[in-house]
């Protein structure tokens, strides 16, 4: 169903394997890579959104502190830093039935929530990684900006 959604919206995607799809969408701040990985042994669809942010060694501690603050704000999914490549990502696991069927509504929700959360917190990560703000100040600044856009 995710492949159908991507095709309908004209977003580029590829089937990496029978159990994995990768695509790309334009967010408010950057292009985001979306990945969906089906784990049949658990009946779980793992959904990842990578906003193309790499964490350097000198910013790692501040980035992890910001992750904790950001994840407190999340109601679904969480942000993490992949140790393989030091890449920031949003991750969510969806329990599906044994048949692994994903409805169109659920596919749209997974994609929209991932994009919205990456858009919402992208500035905070940029403030820490490039603007030398403290994690708390970065999150507060990002939330003020987001409230101004609403």
Secondary structure, DSSP 4 states (H G I P E B T S, - for coil): -HHHHHHHHT--EEEEETTEEEEEEE-SSSEEEEEEEEETTTTEEEEEEE-S-B--GGGHHHHHHHHHHHHHH-SS-EEEEETTTTEEEEEEEEE--TT----HHHHHHHHHHHHHHHHHHHHHHHHHHTS---HHHHHHHHHHHHHHH-
